[in-house]
């Protein structure tokens, strides 16, 4: 992992960034050469680097981590006999799995899964976040379950509305009928 302290030290040792040693350290070889031959773009680039160096170190660490993950994935796919390009193969498999998952996950199924995880109680915002839908769509879906008789609308002691799936509800939950 790259260090912000080392990057600033190299910035300082390279004539306040004019020679670009910090850029070489972060793996930015082309701009390191540009800084070296132009004096940090007339010191404007060097001053810019002073204010953004911690961000550049974070970015370089993320880039390095992604490259390391890529290397290990390629290595494991070769070891398993898969000589194709792992990235595209995994992307295609991921897309197929997600399409099947999304086709199976009807809104009612998502509601039931979220309610089960929350002792039978679900709110509009829980559903909107869990199903990645708008609040209006979440409210319509929950109201439809109430209209069908599969859910009940209750009020929490805090005054917020909660939808309860009676089959999954915790009997000790302090809710009042609406």
PECOR-V765969 format. One record per residue. N is the residue number from 1. RES is the residue in one small letter. D_FIRST is the distance of its C-alpha to the first C-alpha in Angstrom with 1 decimal. Layout:
# PECOR-V765969
n = [N | N]
res = [RES | RES]
d_first = [D_FIRST | D_FIRST]
This chain:
# PECOR-V765969
n = [1 | 2 | 3 | 4 | 5 | 6 | 7 | 8 | 9 | 10 | 11 | 12 | 13 | 14 | 15 | 16 | 17 | 18 | 19 | 20 | 21 | 22 | 23 | 24 | 25 | 26 | 27 | 28 | 29 | 30 | 31 | 32 | 33 | 34 | 35 | 36 | 37 | 38 | 39 | 40 | 41 | 42 | 43 | 44 | 45 | 46 | 47 | 48 | 49 | 50 | 51 | 52 | 53 | 54 | 55 | 56 | 57 | 58 | 59 | 60 | 61 | 62 | 63 | 64 | 65 | 66 | 67 | 68 | 69 | 70 | 71 | 72 | 73 | 74 | 75 | 76 | 77 | 78 | 79 | 80 | 81 | 82 | 83 | 84 | 85 | 86 | 87 | 88 | 89 | 90 | 91 | 92 | 93 | 94 | 95 | 96 | 97 | 98 | 99 | 100 | 101 | 102 | 103 | 104 | 105 | 106 | 107 | 108 | 109 | 110 | 111 | 112 | 113 | 114 | 115 | 116 | 117 | 118 | 119 | 120 | 121 | 122 | 123 | 124 | 125 | 126 | 127 | 128 | 129 | 130 | 131 | 132 | 133 | 134 | 135 | 136 | 137 | 138 | 139 | 140 | 141 | 142 | 143 | 144 | 145 | 146 | 147 | 148 | 149 | 150 | 151 | 152 | 153 | 154 | 155 | 156 | 157 | 158 | 159 | 160 | 161 | 162 | 163 | 164 | 165 | 166 | 167 | 168 | 169 | 170 | 171 | 172 | 173 | 174 | 175 | 176 | 177 | 178]
res = [x | x | x | x | x | x | x | x | x | x | x | x | x | x | x | x | x | x | x | x | x | x | x | x | x | x | x | x | x | x | x | x | x | x | x | x | x | x | x | x | x | x | x | x | x | x | x | x | x | x | x | x | x | x | x | x | x | x | x | x | x | x | x | x | x | x | x | x | x | x | x | x | x | x | x | x | x | x | x | x | x | x | x | x | x | x | x | x | x | x | x | x | x | x | x | x | x | x | x | x | x | x | x | x | x | x | x | x | x | x | x | x | x | x | x | x | x | x | x | x | x | x | x | x | x | x | x | x | x | x | x | x | x | x | x | x | x | x | x | x | x | x | x | x | x | x | x | x | x | x | x | x | x | x | x | x | x | x | x | x | x | x | x | x | x | x | x | x | x | x | x | x | x | x | x | x | x | x]
d_first = [0.0 | 3.8 | 6.5 | 9.8 | 11.9 | 11.0 | 11.6 | 14.8 | 15.8 | 15.6 | 17.5 | 20.1 | 20.5 | 21.1 | 24.2 | 22.9 | 20.9 | 23.9 | 22.5 | 19.2 | 16.9 | 14.2 | 14.7 | 14.5 | 11.1 | 9.9 | 11.9 | 14.9 | 17.4 | 20.6 | 20.3 | 19.1 | 22.4 | 24.3 | 23.1 | 24.1 | 27.5 | 28.4 | 27.2 | 24.6 | 27.3 | 29.7 | 27.3 | 27.3 | 23.9 | 22.6 | 23.9 | 22.5 | 19.0 | 19.6 | 20.3 | 17.7 | 14.6 | 12.9 | 13.8 | 12.5 | 8.9 | 9.3 | 10.9 | 8.5 | 5.8 | 9.1 | 10.3 | 7.7 | 8.4 | 12.0 | 12.2 | 11.2 | 13.7 | 16.2 | 16.0 | 16.7 | 19.4 | 21.0 | 21.1 | 22.7 | 25.2 | 26.2 | 26.7 | 28.9 | 31.0 | 29.9 | 29.7 | 29.7 | 27.0 | 25.2 | 24.0 | 27.6 | 29.1 | 27.0 | 27.5 | 31.3 | 31.3 | 29.5 | 32.0 | 34.9 | 33.8 | 33.3 | 36.6 | 38.4 | 36.8 | 37.7 | 41.2 | 41.8 | 40.4 | 43.5 | 43.2 | 45.5 | 43.2 | 40.2 | 42.4 | 43.5 | 40.0 | 38.8 | 42.1 | 41.8 | 38.3 | 39.9 | 43.2 | 45.2 | 44.4 | 42.6 | 42.5 | 42.5 | 39.0 | 37.7 | 39.2 | 38.0 | 34.3 | 34.7 | 36.5 | 34.8 | 38.3 | 39.9 | 41.6 | 45.0 | 44.4 | 43.3 | 46.4 | 48.7 | 47.3 | 47.7 | 51.2 | 52.2 | 51.5 | 53.6 | 56.4 | 56.4 | 56.6 | 53.4 | 51.7 | 53.0 | 52.1 | 51.8 | 51.0 | 48.6 | 49.8 | 47.4 | 49.3 | 46.8 | 47.9 | 46.7 | 47.7 | 48.6 | 49.0 | 51.8 | 51.1 | 47.6 | 48.3 | 47.8 | 51.3 | 50.2 | 48.3 | 50.2 | 51.2 | 54.4 | 56.2 | 56.1]
